[in-house]
Amino acid sequence: MKNKKNIIGIDASNIRAGGGVTHLSELLKATNPNNDNFDKVVVWGSKKTLDCIIDKEWILKKNHPVLEKNYILRAWWQWKVLNKLAIDENCSILFIPGGSFFSRFEPIVNMSQNMLPFDWKELRRYGFSLFTMKLLLLRLVQSMSFKKANGIIFLTRHSRNAILSIISNKRKNCIIIPHGIDGRFFCKPREQKPISKYNFSNPFRLVYISTVEPYKHQWNVVRAVCKLRENNIPVALDLYGSSKSPLHNKLKLSINSCESAEGSIKYHGSAEHDNIHKLYINSDASIFASSCENLPIILLESMASGLPIVCSNIEPMPSILKDAGLYFDPLDVESIYSALSMLIHSSSLREANAKKSHKMAYEYSWDKCSHDTFEYLNKNAILINRKH
């Protein structure tokens, strides 16, 4: 007689776009029931999210009209509907990659993917606004969700330590499982040329890919690059990422105020996800100036791309990039300028760092992420169900 395996339920009601969808899609693409010891995966989510998930006979995609609605209605669905649905599907465990849940189902494994609600300093950058209120509500809901969960998946040691200290439970059942990197981003590091080989017609190209947010500090990067050009260093900056007013206007103003830019500091707007790897190929170095992250996928992709990297010195970035990058204070234009100047003027340093970070990027595998995740889900399903 065939042994009964676990049925994994996944509540993707709060996975709507960006890294959350990428994580869920890659997680399911990299797994299979035979290797990871389950019979079936049942996913509840919006039509848009479900369309991003691979079609397999063992993946049951479930939509509900409420899952196309706002957060409040989705929370009501979790509380009133999801518990019965998970029981009807004979789920052994419910996985919540979105971090917030109101379901009474047990056991539940939650996941932390957003550090912003838990960082007071960064949260205050948004001032008194509806978005700040949303972040405060998210902090409250996710704190309660983490406390109630039977297990938690964190992406980094930094996020684990920060959040467990906030919910006052350092002994909580948890595990660290970082994301993987899409294979299309891996590119062999190139030979680095001295800055003397560049000129203002063919400048050294920096790329910064990230949404324009208060904690991303693109305007400070612009000012640092402007200062480099004023000091006769042939450098250009390409900025990619979605933006909203007034931050869009703030960024454009910082670019327009740089008299030495001469069209070589450009904000290109959003980048198509399927084409992001090509942006690295056309660049000479990558810069990342965020002051609040969980596990920055942009940094991982930069490492895989074989580019030298200059990076924010705020955790978790130094724990990820280690000794394979040059660091700066993202709040200090002079610090950014100094790090960029050092990187640009040393081709040997660029080459050595690019090789080191590229090698480290192979540690971030979607196959490993998927295997470790389902192993943890299975262990929690068996452990909790035995207690009951």
Secondary structure, 3 states (H helix, E strand, C coil): CCCCCEEEEEECCCCCCHHHHHHHHHHHHCCCHHHHCEEEEEEECCHHHHHCCCCCCCEEEECCHHHHCCHHHHHHHHHHHHHHHHHHCCCCEEEECCCCCCCCCCCEEEECCCCHHHCHHHHHHHCCCHHHHHHHHHHHHHHHHHHHCCEEEECCHHHHHHHHHHCCCCCCCEEECCCCCCHHHCCCCCCCCCHHHCCCCCCEEEEEECCCCCCCCHHHHHHHHHHHHHCCCCEEEEEECCCCCCHHHHHHHHHHCCCCCCCCEEECCCCCHHHHHHHHHCCCEEEECCCCCCCCHHHHHHHHCCCCEEEECCCCHHHHHCCCCEEECCCCHHHHHHHHHHHHHCHHHHHHHHHHHHHHHCCCCHHHHHHHHHHHHHHHHHHHHHHC
